[in-house]
């Protein structure tokens, strides 16, 4: 990997890690629907110059229906679910659960388009979901003090991302990736608009909430998409997905430094196991490492 690719990878991880921080700050004053309307709208405006290049606008018109559905399942729905969840969950905790996206993508691809589920992928799924159990154990209550609903909301968001990634591969692989990314944000904003209008806060949010919403839309959504697709072009999708390993670290760092959030031993252990599972599911680790990881998980399950 070249130095500029490493810089882009670290910058992208820092931006996506910061997105959890900005959501945490702004979702209380704004609410999930208004905040995510601003996120998608601002992100779409950042990508608008790219959409106006070449045939992208024509591609957007020709594939509007499919892109609109992708915008729903890959942006609007998961963004709102994250917004709801992060009224209760910390930035670091949410970012760790976010690393389960490749697991859902593998399962959806297997069930929907018959993509082969290799032994390595199965081991990765087992390892990854074992990490989820380590992370959420003791927190799945549904009473006033329980975090069951927020945790399920995050897992629902990651499942939605998984469905969106497979749907994109199945229905939009023939169009430019920037057309799909920018167009999905445009339609996501349209999906969210009526709900955001109804849920708009009665009192005006403070400056920190507005600044967080602006930074979330400009840098963590629009600009981050540009960096992500630039990485895919240069180092491929498998290389670009390594950002998954860095995002929780940055999210926990920002949360600890700026919001005084706790980073617990259970969070670190859960993150480590989930990320091993992610690396196996995405094929970043080989068969030999898979056997070692399986032995570690078996040992972790012992009381």
SVG drawing of the C-alpha trace seen along z (x, -y; Angstrom):
<svg xmlns="http://www.w3.org/2000/svg" viewBox="-46 -28 50 53">
<polyline fill="none" stroke="black" stroke-width="0.4" points="0.0,0.0 1.4,-3.4 1.8,-6.2 -1.1,-8.3 -3.4,-5.2 -2.4,-4.8 -3.1,-8.5 -6.5,-8.2 -7.3,-5.0 -6.5,-6.7 -8.4,-9.8 -11.4,-7.8 -11.3,-5.9 -11.0,-9.1 -13.9,-10.6 -16.2,-7.6 -15.1,-7.3 -16.0,-10.9 -19.4,-10.4 -20.4,-8.5 -19.2,-11.4 -21.2,-14.0 -24.4,-11.8 -24.0,-11.5 -23.8,-15.3 -26.5,-16.3 -29.2,-13.6 -30.5,-14.7 -31.3,-18.3 -32.5,-17.5 -33.9,-14.0 -33.1,-11.1 -35.2,-12.2 -34.2,-15.9 -30.6,-15.1 -30.4,-12.4 -32.3,-14.6 -29.5,-17.2 -26.8,-14.5 -28.2,-13.1 -29.0,-16.5 -25.6,-18.1 -23.8,-14.9 -25.8,-15.0 -24.8,-18.6 -21.2,-17.8 -21.5,-15.0 -23.6,-17.1 -20.6,-18.3 -19.6,-14.7 -23.1,-13.7 -23.1,-16.5 -20.0,-15.0 -20.2,-12.9 -23.2,-10.5 -23.9,-10.3 -27.0,-12.5 -28.4,-10.4 -27.5,-7.2 -29.3,-8.6 -32.5,-9.3 -32.4,-5.9 -32.0,-4.0 -34.0,-6.3 -36.3,-3.6 -33.6,-1.2 -31.4,-4.0 -34.4,-5.2 -34.7,-1.8 -31.0,-1.6 -31.2,-5.1 -33.9,-3.8 -32.1,-0.6 -28.5,-1.8 -28.9,-5.3 -32.3,-6.6 -33.3,-3.5 -29.9,-2.7 -29.1,-6.4 -32.3,-6.8 -31.8,-3.6 -28.4,-4.7 -29.8,-8.1 -32.3,-6.4 -29.7,-4.0 -27.2,-6.7 -29.6,-8.5 -28.6,-5.8 -25.4,-4.1 -21.9,-5.6 -20.0,-6.4 -17.4,-3.7 -20.0,-1.0 -22.0,-1.8 -19.0,-1.8 -18.0,1.7 -21.4,3.1 -21.1,1.3 -18.3,3.7 -20.9,6.5 -21.9,5.2 -19.8,7.8 -21.5,10.6 -24.9,9.5 -23.6,8.9 -22.3,12.5 -25.6,13.9 -27.8,11.8 -25.6,12.6 -25.9,16.3 -29.7,16.2 -30.5,13.8 -28.1,14.4 -26.7,17.8 -23.2,16.5 -21.0,19.4 -20.5,19.6 -17.0,20.9 -15.7,22.6 -13.6,19.5 -16.7,17.3 -18.7,19.6 -15.9,19.5 -15.8,15.7 -19.5,15.5 -19.2,17.7 -16.3,15.8 -17.9,12.4 -21.2,13.1 -19.4,14.6 -17.8,11.2 -21.2,9.5 -22.4,11.8 -19.3,10.8 -20.1,7.2 -23.9,7.2 -24.0,9.7 -25.8,8.3 -27.1,5.3 -30.0,6.8 -32.7,5.9 -35.8,4.1 -36.8,2.2 -36.1,-1.4 -32.4,-0.7 -31.9,1.9 -30.1,1.3 -31.9,4.0 -33.8,1.8 -30.9,-0.5 -28.6,2.5 -31.2,4.2 -31.6,0.9 -27.8,0.8 -28.0,4.5 -31.0,3.6 -29.0,0.8 -26.1,3.1 -28.5,5.7 -30.0,2.9 -26.5,2.0 -25.9,5.7 -29.1,5.8 -28.2,2.5 -24.7,3.7 -26.1,6.9 -28.9,5.0 -26.3,2.6 -24.2,5.4 -27.3,7.1 -29.1,4.1 -26.6,1.3 -23.3,2.9 -23.6,1.6 -23.6,-2.1 -20.8,-4.4 -20.3,-4.0 -20.4,-7.7 -23.8,-7.9 -25.1,-5.3 -23.6,-6.9 -24.7,-10.5 -28.1,-9.4 -28.9,-7.3 -28.2,-10.3 -30.6,-12.4 -33.4,-9.9 -32.6,-9.2 -33.2,-12.8 -36.5,-12.6 -37.5,-9.6 -36.7,-11.4 -38.2,-14.8 -41.8,-14.3 -40.8,-12.5 -38.3,-15.2 -40.8,-18.0 -43.2,-16.3 -40.5,-15.7 -38.6,-19.0 -37.7,-20.2 -39.8,-22.8 -36.8,-24.6 -33.8,-25.7 -30.8,-23.4 -27.6,-25.0 -24.5,-25.9 -22.7,-22.6 -25.6,-20.5 -25.7,-22.6 -21.9,-22.4 -22.0,-18.6 -24.8,-18.2 -22.8,-20.2 -19.6,-18.3 -21.5,-15.0 -22.9,-15.9 -19.9,-17.6 -17.0,-15.5 -18.3,-12.2 -20.8,-11.6 -20.1,-13.6 -16.3,-13.9 -15.9,-10.5 -17.7,-8.9 -15.2,-10.6 -12.3,-9.2 -13.8,-5.8 -14.4,-5.4 -11.0,-6.8 -9.5,-4.1 -11.5,-1.4 -10.2,-2.6 -6.6,-2.5 -6.4,0.5 -9.6,2.5 -12.6,3.2 -10.8,5.8 -8.1,3.3 -10.6,0.5 -12.7,2.6 -9.7,2.6 -11.0,-0.7 -13.5,1.4 -10.7,2.3 -9.8,-1.3 -13.2,-3.0 -14.0,-1.6 -10.5,-2.7 -11.1,-6.2 -14.7,-6.3 -13.6,-5.1 -10.7,-7.6 -12.9,-10.6 -15.6,-9.5 -13.1,-9.2 -11.3,-12.5 -14.2,-14.7 -17.2,-13.2 -15.5,-11.5 -17.0,-8.2 -15.7,-5.1 -13.7,-2.4 -14.1,0.8 -12.3,4.1 -15.4,5.8 -15.6,3.3 -12.0,3.9 -12.5,7.7 -15.7,7.6 -14.2,5.4 -11.1,7.6 -13.2,10.8 -15.7,9.0 -12.8,7.7 -11.2,11.1 -14.5,12.4 -14.7,9.5 -11.2,10.3 -12.2,14.0 -15.5,13.2 -14.0,10.7 -11.1,13.1 -8.4,10.8 -7.1,13.7 -6.3,17.2 -7.2,20.7 -4.4,21.1 -5.4,18.0 -9.0,19.2 -8.0,22.3 -6.2,20.2 -9.1,17.8 -11.5,20.6 -9.4,22.0 -9.3,18.6 -13.1,18.3 -13.6,21.8 -11.3,20.8 -13.1,17.4 -16.5,19.3 -15.2,21.2 -16.4,19.8"/>
</svg>
